[in-house]
Amino acid sequence: MNEIEFLKLGLQDRFERTRKEGRYVASRIFRSYEIHLYQCGKFYVEIWQKVGLNLVHFVEVLKNEQALDEYVGKM
């Protein structure tokens, strides 16, 4: 699956596919979110969850490679 196909999926399908097929890389905290980075083939995906809650708000393809710097040292 490529990025375009992935982005056509709904939130729940993106989450399940990322958790099932992606390779966990690292996590970080940003404001009130825990953000988990996964490698899914040739692209990276972030899962955004509210801290303290088991509620996923976003599952998005990481487009900005500078954002990867946020994970350096946590890998």
KOLFI-325191 format. One record per atom (N, C-alpha, C, O): residue number from 1; residue in one letter; atom name; x, y, z. Coordinates in nm, 2 decimals, decimal comma. Layout:
<rs>
+-----+------+------+--------+--------+--------+
!  nr ! rest ! atom !      X !      Y !      Z !
+-----+------+------+--------+--------+--------+
! NUM !    A !   CA !      X !      Y !      Z !
...
+-----+------+------+--------+--------+--------+
</rs>
This chain:
<rs>
+-----+------+------+--------+--------+--------+
!  nr ! rest ! atom !      X !      Y !      Z !
+-----+------+------+--------+--------+--------+
!   1 !    M !    N !   0,08 !  -0,12 !   0,00 !
!   1 !    M !   CA !   0,00 !   0,00 !   0,00 !
!   1 !    M !    C !   0,09 !   0,12 !   0,00 !
!   1 !    M !    O !   0,19 !   0,13 !   0,07 !
!   2 !    N !    N !   0,05 !   0,22 !  -0,08 !
!   2 !    N !   CA !   0,13 !   0,35 !  -0,09 !
!   2 !    N !    C !   0,06 !   0,45 !   0,00 !
!   2 !    N !    O !  -0,05 !   0,43 !   0,05 !
!   3 !    E !    N !   0,12 !   0,57 !   0,00 !
!   3 !    E !   CA !   0,07 !   0,68 !   0,09 !
!   3 !    E !    C !  -0,07 !   0,72 !   0,04 !
!   3 !    E !    O !  -0,16 !   0,74 !   0,13 !
!   4 !    I !    N !  -0,10 !   0,73 !  -0,09 !
!   4 !    I !   CA !  -0,22 !   0,78 !  -0,14 !
!   4 !    I !    C !  -0,33 !   0,68 !  -0,10 !
!   4 !    I !    O !  -0,44 !   0,72 !  -0,06 !
!   5 !    E !    N !  -0,31 !   0,55 !  -0,12 !
!   5 !    E !   CA !  -0,41 !   0,45 !  -0,08 !
!   5 !    E !    C !  -0,43 !   0,45 !   0,07 !
!   5 !    E !    O !  -0,55 !   0,44 !   0,11 !
!   6 !    F !    N !  -0,33 !   0,47 !   0,15 !
!   6 !    F !   CA !  -0,34 !   0,47 !   0,29 !
!   6 !    F !    C !  -0,43 !   0,59 !   0,33 !
!   6 !    F !    O !  -0,51 !   0,57 !   0,42 !
!   7 !    L !    N !  -0,41 !   0,71 !   0,27 !
!   7 !    L !   CA !  -0,48 !   0,83 !   0,31 !
!   7 !    L !    C !  -0,63 !   0,82 !   0,27 !
!   7 !    L !    O !  -0,71 !   0,89 !   0,33 !
!   8 !    K !    N !  -0,66 !   0,73 !   0,18 !
!   8 !    K !   CA !  -0,81 !   0,71 !   0,15 !
!   8 !    K !    C !  -0,88 !   0,63 !   0,25 !
!   8 !    K !    O !  -1,01 !   0,63 !   0,25 !
!   9 !    L !    N !  -0,81 !   0,56 !   0,34 !
!   9 !    L !   CA !  -0,87 !   0,48 !   0,44 !
!   9 !    L !    C !  -0,93 !   0,57 !   0,55 !
!   9 !    L !    O !  -0,89 !   0,69 !   0,57 !
!  10 !    G !    N !  -1,03 !   0,52 !   0,62 !
!  10 !    G !   CA !  -1,08 !   0,59 !   0,74 !
!  10 !    G !    C !  -0,99 !   0,58 !   0,86 !
!  10 !    G !    O !  -0,89 !   0,51 !   0,85 !
!  11 !    L !    N !  -1,02 !   0,66 !   0,96 !
!  11 !    L !   CA !  -0,93 !   0,66 !   1,08 !
!  11 !    L !    C !  -0,91 !   0,52 !   1,14 !
!  11 !    L !    O !  -0,80 !   0,49 !   1,17 !
!  12 !    Q !    N !  -1,01 !   0,45 !   1,16 !
!  12 !    Q !   CA !  -1,00 !   0,32 !   1,22 !
!  12 !    Q !    C !  -0,92 !   0,22 !   1,14 !
!  12 !    Q !    O !  -0,84 !   0,15 !   1,19 !
!  13 !    D !    N !  -0,94 !   0,22 !   1,01 !
!  13 !    D !   CA !  -0,86 !   0,14 !   0,92 !
!  13 !    D !    C !  -0,72 !   0,18 !   0,91 !
!  13 !    D !    O !  -0,63 !   0,09 !   0,91 !
!  14 !    R !    N !  -0,69 !   0,31 !   0,91 !
!  14 !    R !   CA !  -0,55 !   0,35 !   0,92 !
!  14 !    R !    C !  -0,48 !   0,30 !   1,05 !
!  14 !    R !    O !  -0,37 !   0,25 !   1,04 !
!  15 !    F !    N !  -0,55 !   0,32 !   1,16 !
!  15 !    F !   CA !  -0,50 !   0,28 !   1,29 !
!  15 !    F !    C !  -0,47 !   0,13 !   1,29 !
!  15 !    F !    O !  -0,36 !   0,09 !   1,32 !
!  16 !    E !    N !  -0,57 !   0,05 !   1,25 !
!  16 !    E !   CA !  -0,55 !  -0,10 !   1,25 !
!  16 !    E !    C !  -0,44 !  -0,14 !   1,15 !
!  16 !    E !    O !  -0,36 !  -0,23 !   1,19 !
!  17 !    R !    N !  -0,43 !  -0,08 !   1,04 !
!  17 !    R !   CA !  -0,33 !  -0,12 !   0,94 !
!  17 !    R !    C !  -0,19 !  -0,08 !   0,99 !
!  17 !    R !    O !  -0,10 !  -0,16 !   0,98 !
!  18 !    T !    N !  -0,18 !   0,03 !   1,05 !
!  18 !    T !   CA !  -0,05 !   0,08 !   1,10 !
!  18 !    T !    C !   0,00 !  -0,01 !   1,21 !
!  18 !    T !    O !   0,11 !  -0,05 !   1,22 !
!  19 !    R !    N !  -0,09 !  -0,04 !   1,31 !
!  19 !    R !   CA !  -0,06 !  -0,13 !   1,42 !
!  19 !    R !    C !  -0,02 !  -0,27 !   1,37 !
!  19 !    R !    O !   0,07 !  -0,34 !   1,43 !
!  20 !    K !    N !  -0,09 !  -0,32 !   1,27 !
!  20 !    K !   CA !  -0,07 !  -0,46 !   1,23 !
!  20 !    K !    C !   0,05 !  -0,47 !   1,13 !
!  20 !    K !    O !   0,13 !  -0,56 !   1,15 !
!  21 !    E !    N !   0,07 !  -0,38 !   1,04 !
!  21 !    E !   CA !   0,17 !  -0,39 !   0,94 !
!  21 !    E !    C !   0,29 !  -0,30 !   0,95 !
!  21 !    E !    O !   0,39 !  -0,32 !   0,90 !
!  22 !    G !    N !   0,27 !  -0,19 !   1,03 !
!  22 !    G !   CA !   0,38 !  -0,10 !   1,05 !
!  22 !    G !    C !   0,48 !  -0,15 !   1,15 !
!  22 !    G !    O !   0,46 !  -0,24 !   1,23 !
!  23 !    R !    N !   0,60 !  -0,09 !   1,15 !
!  23 !    R !   CA !   0,71 !  -0,12 !   1,24 !
!  23 !    R !    C !   0,72 !   0,00 !   1,34 !
!  23 !    R !    O !   0,75 !   0,11 !   1,29 !
!  24 !    Y !    N !   0,70 !  -0,02 !   1,47 !
!  24 !    Y !   CA !   0,71 !   0,08 !   1,57 !
!  24 !    Y !    C !   0,85 !   0,14 !   1,57 !
!  24 !    Y !    O !   0,95 !   0,06 !   1,57 !
!  25 !    V !    N !   0,86 !   0,27 !   1,57 !
!  25 !    V !   CA !   0,99 !   0,34 !   1,57 !
!  25 !    V !    C !   1,02 !   0,41 !   1,70 !
!  25 !    V !    O !   1,12 !   0,38 !   1,77 !
!  26 !    A !    N !   0,93 !   0,50 !   1,74 !
!  26 !    A !   CA !   0,95 !   0,58 !   1,87 !
!  26 !    A !    C !   0,83 !   0,65 !   1,90 !
!  26 !    A !    O !   0,73 !   0,65 !   1,83 !
!  27 !    S !    N !   0,83 !   0,71 !   2,02 !
!  27 !    S !   CA !   0,72 !   0,79 !   2,07 !
!  27 !    S !    C !   0,77 !   0,93 !   2,12 !
!  27 !    S !    O !   0,89 !   0,94 !   2,16 !
!  28 !    R !    N !   0,68 !   1,02 !   2,12 !
!  28 !    R !   CA !   0,71 !   1,15 !   2,18 !
!  28 !    R !    C !   0,58 !   1,21 !   2,24 !
!  28 !    R !    O !   0,47 !   1,17 !   2,21 !
!  29 !    I !    N !   0,60 !   1,32 !   2,32 !
!  29 !    I !   CA !   0,49 !   1,39 !   2,38 !
!  29 !    I !    C !   0,48 !   1,53 !   2,32 !
!  29 !    I !    O !   0,59 !   1,59 !   2,30 !
!  30 !    F !    N !   0,37 !   1,57 !   2,28 !
!  30 !    F !   CA !   0,35 !   1,71 !   2,22 !
!  30 !    F !    C !   0,22 !   1,76 !   2,28 !
!  30 !    F !    O !   0,11 !   1,71 !   2,25 !
!  31 !    R !    N !   0,23 !   1,86 !   2,36 !
!  31 !    R !   CA !   0,11 !   1,92 !   2,43 !
!  31 !    R !    C !   0,04 !   1,81 !   2,50 !
!  31 !    R !    O !   0,09 !   1,74 !   2,59 !
!  32 !    S !    N !  -0,09 !   1,78 !   2,47 !
!  32 !    S !   CA !  -0,17 !   1,68 !   2,54 !
!  32 !    S !    C !  -0,18 !   1,55 !   2,46 !
!  32 !    S !    O !  -0,27 !   1,47 !   2,48 !
!  33 !    Y !    N !  -0,08 !   1,53 !   2,37 !
!  33 !    Y !   CA !  -0,08 !   1,41 !   2,29 !
!  33 !    Y !    C !   0,04 !   1,32 !   2,31 !
!  33 !    Y !    O !   0,15 !   1,37 !   2,33 !
!  34 !    E !    N !   0,02 !   1,19 !   2,31 !
!  34 !    E !   CA !   0,13 !   1,10 !   2,29 !
!  34 !    E !    C !   0,13 !   1,07 !   2,14 !
!  34 !    E !    O !   0,02 !   1,03 !   2,08 !
!  35 !    I !    N !   0,24 !   1,08 !   2,07 !
!  35 !    I !   CA !   0,25 !   1,06 !   1,93 !
!  35 !    I !    C !   0,35 !   0,94 !   1,91 !
!  35 !    I !    O !   0,46 !   0,94 !   1,95 !
!  36 !    H !    N !   0,30 !   0,84 !   1,84 !
!  36 !    H !   CA !   0,37 !   0,72 !   1,81 !
!  36 !    H !    C !   0,41 !   0,71 !   1,66 !
!  36 !    H !    O !   0,32 !   0,72 !   1,58 !
!  37 !    L !    N !   0,53 !   0,69 !   1,64 !
!  37 !    L !   CA !   0,58 !   0,69 !   1,50 !
!  37 !    L !    C !   0,60 !   0,54 !   1,45 !
!  37 !    L !    O !   0,66 !   0,46 !   1,52 !
!  38 !    Y !    N !   0,55 !   0,51 !   1,33 !
!  38 !    Y !   CA !   0,56 !   0,38 !   1,27 !
!  38 !    Y !    C !   0,62 !   0,40 !   1,13 !
!  38 !    Y !    O !   0,59 !   0,50 !   1,06 !
!  39 !    Q !    N !   0,70 !   0,30 !   1,09 !
!  39 !    Q !   CA !   0,74 !   0,30 !   0,95 !
!  39 !    Q !    C !   0,65 !   0,20 !   0,88 !
!  39 !    Q !    O !   0,63 !   0,08 !   0,92 !
!  40 !    C !    N !   0,58 !   0,24 !   0,77 !
!  40 !    C !   CA !   0,49 !   0,16 !   0,69 !
!  40 !    C !    C !   0,54 !   0,16 !   0,55 !
!  40 !    C !    O !   0,51 !   0,24 !   0,47 !
!  41 !    G !    N !   0,63 !   0,06 !   0,52 !
!  41 !    G !   CA !   0,68 !   0,05 !   0,39 !
!  41 !    G !    C !   0,78 !   0,17 !   0,37 !
!  41 !    G !    O !   0,88 !   0,18 !   0,44 !
!  42 !    K !    N !   0,75 !   0,25 !   0,27 !
!  42 !    K !   CA !   0,84 !   0,36 !   0,23 !
!  42 !    K !    C !   0,80 !   0,50 !   0,29 !
!  42 !    K !    O !   0,85 !   0,60 !   0,26 !
!  43 !    F !    N !   0,70 !   0,49 !   0,38 !
!  43 !    F !   CA !   0,66 !   0,62 !   0,45 !
!  43 !    F !    C !   0,64 !   0,60 !   0,60 !
!  43 !    F !    O !   0,63 !   0,48 !   0,65 !
!  44 !    Y !    N !   0,63 !   0,71 !   0,67 !
!  44 !    Y !   CA !   0,61 !   0,71 !   0,81 !
!  44 !    Y !    C !   0,47 !   0,75 !   0,85 !
!  44 !    Y !    O !   0,42 !   0,84 !   0,78 !
!  45 !    V !    N !   0,42 !   0,70 !   0,96 !
!  45 !    V !   CA !   0,29 !   0,73 !   1,00 !
!  45 !    V !    C !   0,29 !   0,77 !   1,15 !
!  45 !    V !    O !   0,36 !   0,70 !   1,23 !
!  46 !    E !    N !   0,22 !   0,87 !   1,19 !
!  46 !    E !   CA !   0,21 !   0,91 !   1,33 !
!  46 !    E !    C !   0,07 !   0,88 !   1,38 !
!  46 !    E !    O !  -0,03 !   0,91 !   1,31 !
!  47 !    I !    N !   0,06 !   0,82 !   1,50 !
!  47 !    I !   CA !  -0,07 !   0,79 !   1,56 !
!  47 !    I !    C !  -0,07 !   0,89 !   1,68 !
!  47 !    I !    O !   0,02 !   0,88 !   1,77 !
!  48 !    W !    N !  -0,17 !   0,98 !   1,68 !
!  48 !    W !   CA !  -0,19 !   1,08 !   1,79 !
!  48 !    W !    C !  -0,29 !   1,03 !   1,88 !
!  48 !    W !    O !  -0,41 !   1,01 !   1,85 !
!  49 !    Q !    N !  -0,25 !   1,02 !   2,01 !
!  49 !    Q !   CA !  -0,35 !   0,98 !   2,12 !
!  49 !    Q !    C !  -0,34 !   1,08 !   2,23 !
!  49 !    Q !    O !  -0,24 !   1,13 !   2,26 !
!  50 !    K !    N !  -0,46 !   1,11 !   2,29 !
!  50 !    K !   CA !  -0,46 !   1,20 !   2,40 !
!  50 !    K !    C !  -0,39 !   1,13 !   2,52 !
!  50 !    K !    O !  -0,42 !   1,01 !   2,55 !
!  51 !    V !    N !  -0,31 !   1,20 !   2,59 !
!  51 !    V !   CA !  -0,24 !   1,15 !   2,71 !
!  51 !    V !    C !  -0,34 !   1,10 !   2,81 !
!  51 !    V !    O !  -0,43 !   1,18 !   2,84 !
!  52 !    G !    N !  -0,32 !   0,98 !   2,86 !
!  52 !    G !   CA !  -0,41 !   0,93 !   2,96 !
!  52 !    G !    C !  -0,54 !   0,87 !   2,91 !
!  52 !    G !    O !  -0,61 !   0,81 !   2,99 !
!  53 !    L !    N !  -0,56 !   0,88 !   2,79 !
!  53 !    L !   CA !  -0,68 !   0,82 !   2,73 !
!  53 !    L !    C !  -0,65 !   0,72 !   2,62 !
!  53 !    L !    O !  -0,54 !   0,74 !   2,55 !
!  54 !    N !    N !  -0,73 !   0,63 !   2,60 !
!  54 !    N !   CA !  -0,70 !   0,53 !   2,49 !
!  54 !    N !    C !  -0,79 !   0,57 !   2,37 !
!  54 !    N !    O !  -0,87 !   0,49 !   2,32 !
!  55 !    L !    N !  -0,77 !   0,70 !   2,33 !
!  55 !    L !   CA !  -0,85 !   0,76 !   2,23 !
!  55 !    L !    C !  -0,76 !   0,81 !   2,12 !
!  55 !    L !    O !  -0,68 !   0,90 !   2,14 !
!  56 !    V !    N !  -0,77 !   0,76 !   2,00 !
!  56 !    V !   CA !  -0,69 !   0,80 !   1,88 !
!  56 !    V !    C !  -0,76 !   0,92 !   1,82 !
!  56 !    V !    O !  -0,88 !   0,91 !   1,78 !
!  57 !    H !    N !  -0,69 !   1,03 !   1,80 !
!  57 !    H !   CA !  -0,75 !   1,15 !   1,74 !
!  57 !    H !    C !  -0,70 !   1,16 !   1,59 !
!  57 !    H !    O !  -0,78 !   1,20 !   1,50 !
!  58 !    F !    N !  -0,58 !   1,12 !   1,56 !
!  58 !    F !   CA !  -0,53 !   1,13 !   1,42 !
!  58 !    F !    C !  -0,44 !   1,01 !   1,39 !
!  58 !    F !    O !  -0,37 !   0,96 !   1,48 !
!  59 !    V !    N !  -0,44 !   0,97 !   1,27 !
!  59 !    V !   CA !  -0,34 !   0,88 !   1,21 !
!  59 !    V !    C !  -0,30 !   0,94 !   1,08 !
!  59 !    V !    O !  -0,38 !   0,93 !   0,98 !
!  60 !    E !    N !  -0,19 !   0,99 !   1,07 !
!  60 !    E !   CA !  -0,15 !   1,07 !   0,95 !
!  60 !    E !    C !  -0,01 !   1,03 !   0,90 !
!  60 !    E !    O !   0,08 !   0,99 !   0,98 !
!  61 !    V !    N !   0,01 !   1,05 !   0,77 !
!  61 !    V !   CA !   0,14 !   1,02 !   0,71 !
!  61 !    V !    C !   0,23 !   1,14 !   0,75 !
!  61 !    V !    O !   0,18 !   1,26 !   0,74 !
!  62 !    L !    N !   0,35 !   1,12 !   0,79 !
!  62 !    L !   CA !   0,44 !   1,22 !   0,82 !
!  62 !    L !    C !   0,50 !   1,28 !   0,69 !
!  62 !    L !    O !   0,58 !   1,21 !   0,63 !
!  63 !    K !    N !   0,47 !   1,40 !   0,66 !
!  63 !    K !   CA !   0,51 !   1,46 !   0,53 !
!  63 !    K !    C !   0,64 !   1,54 !   0,56 !
!  63 !    K !    O !   0,72 !   1,56 !   0,46 !
!  64 !    N !    N !   0,65 !   1,60 !   0,67 !
!  64 !    N !   CA !   0,76 !   1,69 !   0,70 !
!  64 !    N !    C !   0,88 !   1,61 !   0,76 !
!  64 !    N !    O !   0,87 !   1,57 !   0,88 !
!  65 !    E !    N !   0,98 !   1,59 !   0,69 !
!  65 !    E !   CA !   1,10 !   1,51 !   0,74 !
!  65 !    E !    C !   1,17 !   1,58 !   0,85 !
!  65 !    E !    O !   1,23 !   1,51 !   0,93 !
!  66 !    Q !    N !   1,15 !   1,71 !   0,87 !
!  66 !    Q !   CA !   1,21 !   1,78 !   0,99 !
!  66 !    Q !    C !   1,14 !   1,73 !   1,11 !
!  66 !    Q !    O !   1,20 !   1,73 !   1,22 !
!  67 !    A !    N !   1,02 !   1,68 !   1,10 !
!  67 !    A !   CA !   0,95 !   1,63 !   1,22 !
!  67 !    A !    C !   1,02 !   1,50 !   1,27 !
!  67 !    A !    O !   1,00 !   1,47 !   1,39 !
!  68 !    L !    N !   1,09 !   1,43 !   1,19 !
!  68 !    L !   CA !   1,17 !   1,32 !   1,23 !
!  68 !    L !    C !   1,27 !   1,35 !   1,34 !
!  68 !    L !    O !   1,31 !   1,27 !   1,42 !
!  69 !    D !    N !   1,32 !   1,48 !   1,33 !
!  69 !    D !   CA !   1,41 !   1,53 !   1,43 !
!  69 !    D !    C !   1,36 !   1,52 !   1,57 !
!  69 !    D !    O !   1,43 !   1,50 !   1,67 !
!  70 !    E !    N !   1,23 !   1,53 !   1,59 !
!  70 !    E !   CA !   1,16 !   1,52 !   1,72 !
!  70 !    E !    C !   1,18 !   1,39 !   1,78 !
!  70 !    E !    O !   1,17 !   1,37 !   1,90 !
!  71 !    Y !    N !   1,21 !   1,29 !   1,70 !
!  71 !    Y !   CA !   1,23 !   1,15 !   1,75 !
!  71 !    Y !    C !   1,37 !   1,11 !   1,77 !
!  71 !    Y !    O !   1,40 !   1,01 !   1,83 !
!  72 !    V !    N !   1,47 !   1,19 !   1,72 !
!  72 !    V !   CA !   1,61 !   1,16 !   1,73 !
!  72 !    V !    C !   1,64 !   1,15 !   1,88 !
!  72 !    V !    O !   1,61 !   1,24 !   1,96 !
!  73 !    G !    N !   1,71 !   1,05 !   1,92 !
!  73 !    G !   CA !   1,75 !   1,02 !   2,06 !
!  73 !    G !    C !   1,65 !   0,94 !   2,13 !
!  73 !    G !    O !   1,68 !   0,89 !   2,24 !
!  74 !    K !    N !   1,53 !   0,91 !   2,06 !
!  74 !    K !   CA !   1,43 !   0,82 !   2,12 !
!  74 !    K !    C !   1,43 !   0,69 !   2,05 !
!  74 !    K !    O !   1,35 !   0,60 !   2,09 !
!  75 !    M !    N !   1,51 !   0,68 !   1,94 !
!  75 !    M !   CA !   1,51 !   0,56 !   1,86 !
!  75 !    M !    C !   1,61 !   0,46 !   1,92 !
!  75 !    M !    O !   1,63 !   0,36 !   1,86 !
+-----+------+------+--------+--------+--------+
</rs>
